[in-house]
Every structure is written in structure tokens, then in C-alpha cells.
Amino acid sequence: MAIDPQSMDIKSFLDHPDVRQSTTSISKALLERVRFSPPLCSVFSAPYTQLVKDDSYEFQIHPATREQLPDIIENPVQRVVGRDDHFTGQEKINEKKRNIGIVFSGGPAPGGHNVIAGLFDAMKAANPESRLYGFLLGPDGILENDYVEITPDMVDSHRNLGGFSMIKTGRTKIDSREKMELSRETCRNLNLDTLVIVGGDDSNTNAAFLAQEFYKDHIQVIGVPKTIDGDIQVRDLKGNILCAMSFGFHSAARAFAHNINNLCSDGSSDVKYWHVCKVMGRVASHLALEVALQVHPNITLIGEELSDFVDTARIERAEKAGTVDYTAYGMTLRHVSRRICDAIVRRAAVGKNYGVIVIPEGVLEFINEIQIFIIKLNTIIGEYNSTHDTDFHSDFLILDDKLDYLRRMARLSRENRTFSVWNTRDDDLFNDLPAFFQEGLLMERDSHGNFQFSQVETDKVIMGLVKDYLNILAERGIYKIGIKMAWYSRTLELAGLDPDFYGPVLFRNYNKKNEFLLVKKSIVSMKTLTQELVDAGVVPKDQPVPETIKRIYTASVPKFKTQYHFYGYDGRGNDPTWFDCTYTYNLGYTVFSLVANNATGQMAAIRNLEKDFSEWEPIGIPIAPQMHLEDRKGKMTLVLEKSLVDINAPAFNVFAALREKWLAAVPGPDCYRRPGPIRYSGETEESRPLTLRLNYLGASSGKDTGKA
């Protein structure tokens, strides 16, 4: 029956069954997603599990780690295996009643809820009386004894869903004696057997120190690798892969890829914008590489490649002059902008004054001059904060105050030669940077002392230089839009003009075999156009240039327009792919196997993620041996080592081999790839990240370097 809203009040209208169905928050897609049951690794079909020590892996242990984490430093890699019965005479450890606490730490990543679901299902199957507590708002929940007991309804309503909304998350670090004691008190009050920390490199570092701290209290601590950046990848000394990728990476990359592909469609339809896409990745460029493989954008920067750059031309010039050009080693901002300009000019020459650029948010860290600034400024800010009752950013609120402080330090370096953190050359170079970039480099560091790349307009810094240089190239007559030969000929013929008469005068490559024509470099304005035609004798000096010729010239003048996009928060809150749904659910089961078998200081992981699901192997990886010293807030601190993009790996080599094709600086269509929507059920050829798949294929074909 048709509804006439005008004949009824709004309350009655909202109560109509069809209206309620149309406006409910519980969509059909949501119901289908939460009802999906991810498959379990075959080992979990056994009634019980046990841990088997695997001595085939070796790690290089830093002496500081051995000193600070003595009780967990000798932890081995442990494989989870199934058993139909228990060891004779041993307690049924799997069936013991347990109290387990779990906390999310750091930014959200798709799949976190399934870690809880897997752990909950496994522990309840072993003993229905076991209890799972979720600490609210991250580690603050531990420090403030703020928690909720997780119930079946809570788990069932969050299965296969993105975000960390069930118990929320936070970035507090448990890094002091006081915080350790508060954490111990909370665990004791809840009579916890185990604390599970789901997080990135800093969070798993925290898990290792908590495991050491709670070792004599017999409170287990288990870490779970989470980060969309993909920079938690574990290998041993021989390059053997134990954990190929942290959870959340695949879902975020696919979300970014889907959105960026939409921009590819927009760009090639509207043909007037360069879409500049900055993607998350504070240190590593894994997301940018995966997006490139998923979408085939025209230009993609990979930070790790830039750091190894050597300008051989500059080295040769210096050698001829009898000098050494140290700035030839490592990429500079200027050189990055020139490479992008070259690609833009080449596409414009074949009529494509549009495109898509992917830039990782942390790319500046791989640019030598910027990296030096960041290291020096981190040291200056860290030392200031450690020697004053206040902090740097409270004392110097505006940019001018900060610059004045740096200027005073530069003067100090002239007066005291032993003071070299910030010298006059640093100060001069820094003052050449745009004010908004100076502000970005001097912004407050995060709670771990890291530079917050996501808060810096990296894309605008680079593209600002690109725009400036494109203007120079346009003035030199180098940056021009190619004119299609067929359109040129048709346009002149319709105006009653001879294309062959004007063509050799207008274009530097006039030939009927050429699909695109380029206006001569000397023609950069209407004035120079007129002069060229007059000098060639095709237009008398006292007569105007034909309007059709002006139209041809105007069509060759590029208008460089950009649209900026940042992909980060949307991807990390995305609903997980089949890969991440399945990965994290099995991680939850792996956590319980580690807990039930009395492990501590271990990271739950799934081996063989790059292979078919039937070959996935749940394991426990010792966290302590993976740690190394790193500068944090001006001090060397033990942290879990991040994994960067390996530019010798098959996945990167495939990208490097195909990026010229994807630039598509030739006549014809672009090479954009449509990755399709995110799926949560049913395996496809993309049931795992393409970087993992390509690296595995490379290893299988004997072309891998031994690194993933």
C-alpha cells in the first residue's frame, strides 16, 4: 500500500514497517558478515593442542636485550600441533579455568575483533567457565583498572567487523616503574593468568617488557602483530619467514586500492586532474607498493628505493672537477620533484595531462636532507625536554619562537666548535624550506618520540616543488600537451585551412605518421606564436593569426591541476577481507594455544601466510630476540625492529619492471587495474596480499633472493 507522508504525522510515518526496514542500522550486508564463520587451521580441529620447540630458527640477539629481558630471551620458536589426548599423567591443561585479559594498543586495524572472537571461542570450548576481560581505551584501561567482561553477545555482534569499537583502543605506553606496578595490581585484582596485547611494534615491545616484569608473578603475556603499515614481518638470520605480514594490512591496502581506482576512473574521464594520493606508512612503504600492484597508478614513490639512490651524473661531474659531491648519494627533494615532472611532461606529450600519483606518508624519511633534519630536531627536542621542567612545544608555541631557538643554537655552534647538533649551515637550509613544512618538521612528536609523518603535508611539499618546476618547463616550451594529429587536421580543414601548410611551422615533430604533435619549444605565448608564423611567412605581419590556429595553440598549453587525497583512517577502520577475517580468527586460537601451554613473551603468528590456507601453520615467535636499539626521544631504546620494503624482492622487482608500462606515457589507454570490492567469504586469486603472492611465486621459481 502506498504511503502518503502528507496525510500522516512523522511519528506514524517512522513507525511504518517499510520505513523502519529502510532506516534500520542493521543492514542485510551486516547480518551476512557477522554470520560468516572463518575456516580454522587443521591443527585446531584436534581436541587439544601442544607446543613443540623448533630449533631450526636463529636470531641475532642484541646484548642489551639479553641484559634487560633475561627470563624470556632464550624463548624458542614454538609450533602449535594437535593432539587427540594428553601426555599420560599430566593435568589437562587445555581444560583449566582461566582468566585472560586482552587490550588493543595503537591505531585500529581490520580484524581485531576476530582476534577476540577466536580467543573467546577457543577458551570457552576448552572450559566454559573461563573468563575474558577487555581493557577499555587501550593500555589506559590496564593502568586505571577499567575493563569489561566480554560476553557471547558482544563477540557475536562484532565478528568479522572492522575497527576496535568493542573495547576501543589507545596509545599509552606502559614504560615506567609506576605504570608497571599499576599494571601488576590490575592483573592481580582480576586474578589474571594472561594478558594479551594486540598492537604494532611498540605495543609488542611493551608486551616483551611486561612478560619480563610479570615472569615471577606467573602472569603470562602474549603479543599479537597488528598494523596496517605492514612493517611487522619476522625472519630469522637466514631469511626464513616466520610472520610474513601483520594483520590489517591486506584490508587497508584493498580499501585504499578500491578508492584510488575510482580516482583512476575519474581522472581518465575528466582528463584534467592529477590525483595525488598519500597513503599511510609512517616508516615503511609496504602499503604504497601493495596499492601500486593492486591498481597500477601512473606514478608511485617507494621510500626504500629513494634511500639507495646514487646520482652517477653528479659523481662524474665532480670527478672531472677533481672534487667529491657528497650530496650525490641519497635522493633529494629536488630530484624527487624532477622525476615526477619528467613523468608528467611525458604523459602530457601524448595528450594525457592527468593521472594518479601514490606517495607513502613516510617518504620524507628516506630523503637524505630531510632525514638529517628529523634526526637533529628529534635530538634537540628530546634533550630540551629531558633537561627542563616544561617541554619544548609548551615553551615555544609559535613557529617564530622555535626558529629563534634554532638560530641561537646555530650561533652557539660558531662560538663552541664542540657543539655540532645544529650549525649555521643547517639553519640556512632549514630557513629555505616553506613555512608550513618547517612547522611540520618542528611539530610535537608522538607518545613514543616518533616524528608524526601523517601530520605533515608530505604530498604538498613534494607537489609544490613539482608545480614550480613545471612552470619553468612550460616557460622553456618543454611542458606541452600533445595535439592529436587527427583532431588538428580535421579542425583546420573545417576552417578551410591547409594542415600541411601550418603544421611544419607550429610543431616540432610534424609528420602524418605521428599520432600526437608537439608545439615548438619557441612558441610559449600568443606573442611568440605570432612571431613564429610571421617569421615563417605563413601569416603577414599586419594580419591577425587565424582563430583556429590560436585554438590549436591554446589546446597545447597545459593547466596543471591537482586534487589531494589522504588514505589512512578510512582503511584502518575498514571491514576486513577474507584474508584478515581468517588470519585474525586463527590468531585468536593461536593465542589460546600459547596460553594453555604456559608460554609467555611470545608473539602469536601464522606461518605460511603467503601460501594456500591449507598450509597455514600457527606458531609462537619469541619477541625479545627481534628487538634492537633505536633512537627514541633522543635516547637509545630497545624496540621491536620494523621491516622495510625489500627492493631486491620479487614483488618490488615486478613493480620496477612494470612501472614504465603503468606510466602509460604513450598513445593509447592507461593500464589501470580494477581490484574489485572487498570480500569476506570465498577465496579468490587475491585471498592474500599481492606482495606476498609475488614473493612466494618468485621463491618458488628460484628467483628470490632469500628475502620476502
PELINWO-V322493 format. One record per backbone hydrogen bond with DSSP energy under -1.0 kcal/mol. CO is the residue of the C=O (numbers start at 1). NH is the residue of the N-H. If there is no record, write none. Layout:
BEGIN
co = <CO:CO>
nh = <NH:NH>
END
This chain:
BEGIN
co = <4:9:10:11:16:17:18:19:25:27:28:29:30:31:33:41:42:43:48:50:52:58:62:63:64:65:69:72:77:78:79:81:83:87:91:92:93:98:99:99:100:101:102:103:109:111:112:113:114:115:116:117:118:119:120:121:122:123:127:131:132:133:134:138:139:140:141:146:148:151:152:153:155:158:164:167:170:173:176:177:178:179:180:181:182:183:184:185:186:187:188:193:194:195:196:197:198:199:200:201:202:203:204:205:206:207:208:209:210:214:215:220:221:222:223:224:225:227:231:234:234:236:240:243:247:248:249:250:251:252:253:254:255:256:257:258:259:260:261:262:263:264:266:267:273:274:275:276:277:278:279:281:285:286:287:288:289:290:291:292:295:299:302:303:306:306:309:310:311:312:313:314:315:316:317:318:325:326:328:331:332:333:334:335:336:337:338:339:340:341:342:343:344:345:347:347:348:348:352:355:356:357:358:359:360:362:363:364:367:368:369:370:371:372:373:374:375:376:377:378:379:380:381:382:383:391:392:398:399:400:401:402:403:404:405:406:407:408:409:411:412:416:423:424:425:426:427:430:434:435:436:437:438:440:446:450:451:452:453:456:457:458:459:460:461:462:463:464:465:466:467:468:469:470:471:472:473:473:474:483:484:485:486:487:488:489:490:491:492:493:498:499:502:503:506:511:515:517:518:520:522:525:526:527:528:529:530:531:532:533:533:534:540:546:547:548:549:550:551:553:554:556:561:563:565:567:568:569:571:577:578:579:580:581:582:583:584:585:586:587:588:589:590:591:592:593:594:595:601:602:603:605:607:608:612:613:617:618:619:620:621:623:624:626:628:630:632:635:637:639:646:649:650:651:652:653:654:655:658:659:679:684:689:690:691:692:693:694:695:696:697:698:699>
nh = <7:13:14:15:20:21:22:23:27:31:32:33:34:35:36:44:45:46:83:81:79:237:66:67:68:69:73:75:54:620:52:50:48:90:93:95:96:131:193:194:133:196:135:198:112:115:116:117:118:119:120:121:122:123:124:125:126:127:130:100:150:102:148:141:143:144:146:136:134:155:156:157:158:161:168:137:106:175:180:181:182:183:184:185:186:187:188:189:190:192:191:220:101:222:103:224:105:226:204:205:206:207:208:209:210:211:212:213:214:219:218:195:601:197:604:199:247:230:643:242:243:239:236:234:227:252:253:254:255:256:257:258:259:260:261:262:263:264:265:266:267:268:270:271:355:563:357:565:359:567:361:362:289:290:291:292:293:294:295:296:673:358:306:307:309:331:330:312:315:316:317:318:319:320:321:323:328:329:311:368:336:337:338:339:340:341:342:343:344:345:346:347:348:349:350:352:351:482:354:275:299:277:301:279:363:365:366:367:371:372:373:374:375:376:377:378:379:380:381:382:383:384:385:386:387:395:396:402:403:404:405:406:407:408:409:410:411:412:413:415:416:419:427:428:429:430:431:433:438:439:440:441:442:443:449:446:453:455:456:458:461:462:463:464:465:466:467:468:469:470:471:472:473:474:475:476:478:479:477:517:488:489:490:491:492:493:494:495:497:496:502:503:506:507:520:514:485:483:508:523:524:529:530:531:532:533:534:535:536:538:539:537:543:550:551:552:553:554:555:556:557:481:274:276:278:280:572:573:574:581:582:583:584:585:586:587:588:589:590:591:592:593:594:595:596:597:599:598:623:223:621:619:617:611:615:616:607:80:605:78:603:626:627:641:639:637:635:632:630:628:649:653:654:655:656:657:658:659:662:663:578:687:693:694:695:696:697:698:699:700:701:703:702>
END
